[in-house]
């Protein structure tokens, strides 16, 4: 059964905690190349980043905000491609100092690659070693306080915790870059030029992991909307081949999987009104439970969010099922007499289309062994 990490500083599931712990026993001794780095570790400041304001997520006026219950365990049928490997699990050394002097709401997230040489990673155990080697290079070679990045993402889709949310990076090349942007590094590298194209494979799992890391930093780290390449903050070619994905929007949370053609929008009535008909037919349930924490990033999130907005709920349509979406889900489940768990399962998904707008819609009894 999938096990969920519920620490205050990270909310991604661990697919195989036993594996992660086993791989964390011995620190690596290898060196790694990091040609993209142009910054030096700043002196730790006393200033702290302002607290992130709570994202509005209550239903529109006339609908009472419901208090959130303690989240129930989510079924092992949850489909995830991105997992968090905590610092202890990959064998991180403790930082020398920690600076909270970062205001990521002014900027967002900068995407990096690992450097100018291919890493040639095959097995997932090699990813742990690459992260440990990166920290060693940064701390012992560059004299920095810690590994430079906020998160690192491997080709298998795992998100490795670096400095973590709320901590200033040392990777973005300038004081302004480190002040205003988190840094997410993909564990790929090489050269990608007209005359020389020798680069690690860009996997779908890697791209989804980067997108997941960005969604996480927006949800719990206060990151702004910008997704930039490292090269946009300083003079460098980083993130090399990944820059095309920065430019084309592929890394924006909610765009990591293409939906089926018949699931791209909510069904419409002949008169164009999608809000109030109890006869609307719901699209087929996508097979992915929408839950938070962690943030769920999937094309179906955008479809459900749009449907809830069409019904009159105050909800952002951004493809990321975070705290706001969960609050709306809980209020909707209570209004429709569904089991209240904050998870969009098959019954809650169907009710978004089939339940009448007014109270008294769909009474229900919890399905044995699964969320609604």
VOPADREN-960785 format. One record per residue (C-alpha): x, y, z; residue number from 1. Coordinates in pm, whole numbers, plus 50000, padded with zeros to 5 digits. Example, Ala and Ser with C-alpha at 12.3 -4.5 7.8 and 13.67 -1.06 7.14 Angstrom:
- 51230, 49550, 50780, 1
- 51367, 49894, 50714, 2
# end
This chain:
- 50000, 50000, 50000, 1
- 50122, 50347, 49916, 2
- 50244, 50530, 50222, 3
- 50207, 50904, 50261, 4
- 50457, 51148, 50404, 5
- 50281, 51411, 50618, 6
- 50560, 51636, 50743, 7
- 50496, 52008, 50773, 8
- 50764, 52081, 50515, 9
- 50660, 51837, 50244, 10
- 50356, 51645, 50133, 11
- 50450, 51402, 49859, 12
- 50400, 51024, 49887, 13
- 50682, 50777, 49919, 14
- 50627, 50483, 49686, 15
- 50870, 50256, 49866, 16
- 50995, 50401, 50195, 17
- 51194, 50088, 50273, 18
- 51394, 50131, 49954, 19
- 51460, 50497, 50025, 20
- 51585, 50426, 50376, 21
- 51806, 50141, 50262, 22
- 51968, 50359, 49999, 23
- 52045, 50630, 50251, 24
- 52289, 50430, 50465, 25
- 52621, 50522, 50303, 26
- 52697, 50876, 50179, 27
- 52849, 50897, 49834, 28
- 53207, 51001, 49766, 29
- 53185, 51086, 49396, 30
- 53220, 51430, 49245, 31
- 52975, 51578, 48997, 32
- 53004, 51860, 48748, 33
- 52778, 52164, 48782, 34
- 52868, 52399, 48501, 35
- 52548, 52598, 48526, 36
- 52618, 52748, 48870, 37
- 52718, 53113, 48867, 38
- 52635, 53209, 49225, 39
- 52826, 53187, 49549, 40
- 52665, 53108, 49877, 41
- 52545, 53436, 50036, 42
- 52600, 53522, 50397, 43
- 52299, 53412, 50596, 44
- 52078, 53711, 50667, 45
- 51848, 53778, 50955, 46
- 51552, 53880, 50741, 47
- 51278, 53628, 50692, 48
- 51042, 53582, 50404, 49
- 50689, 53712, 50458, 50
- 50431, 53450, 50536, 51
- 50225, 53334, 50244, 52
- 49865, 53446, 50254, 53
- 49608, 53169, 50256, 54
- 49467, 53108, 49912, 55
- 49096, 53194, 49905, 56
- 48900, 52878, 49854, 57
- 48566, 52913, 50024, 58
- 48247, 52890, 49822, 59
- 48094, 53217, 49709, 60
- 47888, 53422, 49952, 61
- 47577, 53245, 50063, 62
- 47765, 52921, 50121, 63
- 47924, 52880, 50459, 64
- 48292, 52791, 50484, 65
- 48316, 52449, 50642, 66
- 48597, 52360, 50882, 67
- 48835, 52099, 50744, 68
- 48830, 51760, 50919, 69
- 49143, 51557, 50970, 70
- 49218, 51395, 50635, 71
- 49140, 51026, 50607, 72
- 49382, 50776, 50460, 73
- 49372, 50763, 50083, 74
- 49327, 50432, 49905, 75
- 49627, 50258, 49753, 76
- 49457, 50294, 49414, 77
- 49590, 50649, 49395, 78
- 49794, 50690, 49080, 79
- 50110, 50897, 49127, 80
- 50420, 50937, 48912, 81
- 50609, 51174, 49141, 82
- 50731, 51098, 49491, 83
- 50926, 51290, 49750, 84
- 51252, 51148, 49881, 85
- 51316, 51330, 50207, 86
- 51663, 51448, 50308, 87
- 51706, 51171, 50562, 88
- 51609, 50912, 50302, 89
- 51881, 51012, 50054, 90
- 52144, 51060, 50324, 91
- 52176, 51438, 50334, 92
- 52435, 51604, 50550, 93
- 52300, 51877, 50781, 94
- 52335, 52230, 50643, 95
- 52598, 52462, 50786, 96
- 52344, 52744, 50806, 97
- 51989, 52806, 50686, 98
- 51878, 53137, 50539, 99
- 51508, 53224, 50519, 100
- 51587, 53538, 50324, 101
- 51372, 53452, 50022, 102
- 51059, 53610, 49875, 103
- 50952, 53364, 49604, 104
- 50612, 53523, 49564, 105
- 50784, 53799, 49367, 106
- 50911, 53549, 49112, 107
- 50852, 53176, 49117, 108
- 51065, 52877, 49020, 109
- 51383, 52855, 48811, 110
- 51451, 52530, 48627, 111
- 51807, 52392, 48607, 112
- 51981, 52098, 48452, 113
- 52269, 51923, 48624, 114
- 52556, 52030, 48401, 115
- 52739, 51995, 48074, 116
- 52803, 51618, 48092, 117
- 52544, 51339, 48066, 118
- 52478, 51163, 48395, 119
- 52384, 50837, 48218, 120
- 52155, 50737, 48504, 121
- 51985, 50400, 48467, 122
- 51879, 50252, 48801, 123
- 51695, 50460, 49059, 124
- 51965, 50384, 49318, 125
- 52201, 50589, 49103, 126
- 51978, 50893, 49155, 127
- 52036, 50882, 49530, 128
- 52409, 50872, 49470, 129
- 52389, 51164, 49225, 130
- 52209, 51380, 49481, 131
- 52456, 51295, 49757, 132
- 52744, 51369, 49521, 133
- 52587, 51703, 49428, 134
- 52561, 51805, 49793, 135
- 52922, 51705, 49853, 136
- 53035, 51909, 49552, 137
- 52838, 52214, 49665, 138
- 52942, 52204, 50031, 139
- 53302, 52085, 50003, 140
- 53391, 52210, 49657, 141
- 53206, 52542, 49650, 142
- 53196, 52607, 50025, 143
- 52820, 52657, 50026, 144
- 52595, 52597, 50324, 145
- 52411, 52307, 50163, 146
- 52308, 52158, 49831, 147
- 52212, 52461, 49622, 148
- 51870, 52350, 49498, 149
- 51524, 52352, 49653, 150
- 51432, 52022, 49490, 151
- 51602, 51782, 49250, 152
- 51404, 51558, 49013, 153
- 51533, 51230, 48872, 154
- 51448, 51066, 48537, 155
- 51221, 50820, 48721, 156
- 50996, 51102, 48845, 157
- 51109, 51116, 49208, 158
- 51141, 51456, 49375, 159
- 51441, 51478, 49608, 160
- 51419, 51732, 49887, 161
- 51711, 51975, 49873, 162
- 51693, 52292, 50081, 163
- 51316, 52270, 50074, 164
- 51044, 52538, 50070, 165
- 51106, 52864, 50252, 166
- 51487, 52841, 50229, 167
- 51702, 53064, 50011, 168
- 51879, 52888, 49725, 169
- 52238, 52928, 49607, 170
- 52181, 52813, 49249, 171
- 52028, 53099, 49054, 172
- 52338, 53306, 48981, 173
- 52248, 53645, 49129, 174
- 52125, 53783, 49459, 175
- 51796, 53882, 49294, 176
- 51759, 53535, 49147, 177
- 51821, 53366, 49481, 178
- 51596, 53615, 49662, 179
- 51295, 53571, 49434, 180
- 51308, 53221, 49287, 181
- 51327, 52865, 49410, 182
- 51557, 52632, 49215, 183
- 51447, 52293, 49078, 184
- 51723, 52085, 48920, 185
- 51663, 51797, 48680, 186
- 51914, 51515, 48712, 187
- 52001, 51525, 48342, 188
- 52284, 51692, 48158, 189
- 52493, 51713, 47845, 190
- 52537, 51933, 47540, 191
- 52249, 52026, 47308, 192
- 52375, 52235, 47022, 193
- 52359, 52217, 46644, 194
- 52707, 52071, 46623, 195
- 52692, 51856, 46937, 196
- 52385, 51676, 47064, 197
- 52487, 51447, 47347, 198
- 52229, 51466, 47623, 199
- 52049, 51244, 47872, 200
- 51702, 51128, 47775, 201
- 51418, 51360, 47882, 202
- 51155, 51121, 48020, 203
- 50786, 51190, 48075, 204
- 50840, 51098, 48439, 205
- 51109, 51367, 48470, 206
- 50884, 51635, 48322, 207
- 50592, 51530, 48544, 208
- 50821, 51536, 48847, 209
- 50936, 51890, 48769, 210
- 50574, 51996, 48728, 211
- 50488, 51832, 49060, 212
- 50775, 52008, 49236, 213
- 50656, 52343, 49099, 214
- 50300, 52276, 49214, 215
- 50433, 52183, 49558, 216
- 50634, 52505, 49585, 217
- 50332, 52709, 49488, 218
- 50109, 52524, 49733, 219
- 50326, 52521, 50047, 220
- 50621, 52743, 49955, 221
- 50449, 53060, 49836, 222
- 50611, 53049, 49491, 223
- 50486, 53299, 49236, 224
- 50349, 53210, 48894, 225
- 50670, 53243, 48694, 226
- 50854, 52939, 48560, 227
- 51187, 53047, 48415, 228
- 51502, 52884, 48290, 229
- 51822, 52950, 48481, 230
- 51951, 53128, 48170, 231
- 51685, 53396, 48217, 232
- 51837, 53496, 48550, 233
- 52208, 53498, 48465, 234
- 52455, 53435, 48184, 235
- 52447, 53058, 48129, 236
- 52315, 52800, 47885, 237
- 52136, 52616, 48169, 238
- 51890, 52441, 48155, 239
- 52005, 52353, 47802, 240
- 51764, 52110, 47636, 241
- 51505, 52156, 47911, 242
- 51461, 52518, 47815, 243
- 51226, 52425, 47531, 244
- 50990, 52277, 47790, 245
- 51009, 52596, 47997, 246
- 50914, 52800, 47690, 247
- 50634, 52578, 47561, 248
- 50451, 52558, 47896, 249
- 50495, 52183, 47939, 250
- 50617, 52229, 48298, 251
- 50310, 52425, 48408, 252
- 50123, 52212, 48665, 253
- 49813, 52052, 48519, 254
- 49958, 52003, 48170, 255
- 50159, 51687, 48233, 256
- 49912, 51442, 48080, 257
- 49694, 51486, 47772, 258
- 49328, 51407, 47840, 259
- 49117, 51196, 47609, 260
- 48943, 51398, 47339, 261
- 48601, 51343, 47493, 262
- 48714, 51463, 47838, 263
- 48850, 51805, 47751, 264
- 48539, 51994, 47865, 265
- 48225, 51955, 48068, 266
- 47923, 51829, 47875, 267
- 47689, 52103, 47762, 268
- 47313, 52118, 47741, 269
- 47162, 52227, 47412, 270
- 47109, 52578, 47547, 271
- 47474, 52603, 47654, 272
- 47397, 52611, 48028, 273
- 47626, 52368, 48211, 274
- 47535, 52477, 48565, 275
- 47204, 52343, 48684, 276
- 47087, 52038, 48496, 277
- 47061, 51719, 48703, 278
- 47056, 51531, 48373, 279
- 47411, 51626, 48274, 280
- 47616, 51316, 48210, 281
- 47952, 51310, 48386, 282
- 48265, 51228, 48187, 283
- 48409, 50891, 48274, 284
- 48602, 50896, 48602, 285
- 48972, 50927, 48507, 286
- 49093, 50662, 48752, 287
- 49300, 50908, 48956, 288
- 49191, 51016, 49303, 289
- 49219, 51393, 49339, 290
- 49347, 51468, 49688, 291
- 49558, 51702, 49898, 292
- 49811, 51670, 50050, 293
- 50009, 51620, 49836, 294
- 49907, 51842, 49548, 295
- 49754, 51631, 49271, 296
- 49860, 51745, 48924, 297
- 49661, 51582, 48646, 298
- 49454, 51687, 48347, 299
- 49135, 51568, 48522, 300
- 49186, 51827, 48799, 301
- 49128, 52107, 48552, 302
- 48808, 51942, 48424, 303
- 48669, 51898, 48777, 304
- 48767, 52253, 48878, 305
- 48598, 52397, 48570, 306
- 48282, 52200, 48641, 307
- 48273, 52325, 49000, 308
- 48321, 52681, 48881, 309
- 48038, 52629, 48632, 310
- 47821, 52525, 48926, 311
- 47898, 52855, 49101, 312
- 48183, 52764, 49333, 313
- 48471, 53003, 49385, 314
- 48765, 52793, 49267, 315
- 49073, 52850, 49053, 316
- 49102, 52642, 48736, 317
- 49474, 52570, 48735, 318
- 49508, 52192, 48713, 319
- 49651, 52161, 49065, 320
- 49436, 52005, 49336, 321
- 49564, 52186, 49644, 322
- 49425, 52335, 49965, 323
- 49165, 52551, 49788, 324
- 49028, 52263, 49581, 325
- 49010, 52042, 49890, 326
- 48807, 52303, 50081, 327
- 48561, 52330, 49794, 328
- 48539, 51952, 49771, 329
- 48464, 51917, 50144, 330
- 48192, 52182, 50133, 331
- 48041, 52024, 49821, 332
- 48043, 51676, 49975, 333
- 47867, 51803, 50286, 334
- 47611, 51993, 50083, 335
- 47531, 51685, 49876, 336
- 47534, 51442, 50170, 337
- 47832, 51253, 50033, 338
- 48099, 51098, 50256, 339
- 48325, 51388, 50358, 340
- 48691, 51307, 50298, 341
- 48812, 51592, 50074, 342
- 48899, 51343, 49800, 343
- 48740, 51351, 49455, 344
- 48669, 50985, 49393, 345
- 48416, 50826, 49155, 346
- 48104, 50937, 49348, 347
- 48214, 51295, 49409, 348
- 48327, 51321, 49046, 349
- 47988, 51201, 48919, 350
- 47797, 51425, 49160, 351
- 47975, 51731, 49020, 352
- 47772, 51677, 48703, 353
- 47462, 51489, 48819, 354
- 47372, 51637, 49159, 355
- 47116, 51920, 49162, 356
- 47255, 52260, 49256, 357
- 47031, 52297, 49559, 358
- 47076, 52109, 49887, 359
- 46923, 51768, 49917, 360
- 47093, 51629, 49609, 361
- 47265, 51295, 49639, 362
- 47248, 51110, 49968, 363
- 47510, 50843, 50001, 364
- 47669, 50582, 50217, 365
- 48047, 50552, 50212, 366
- 48172, 50287, 49976, 367
- 48353, 50011, 50170, 368
- 48728, 50051, 50153, 369
- 48744, 50349, 49923, 370
- 48703, 50724, 49903, 371
- 48408, 50891, 49746, 372
# end
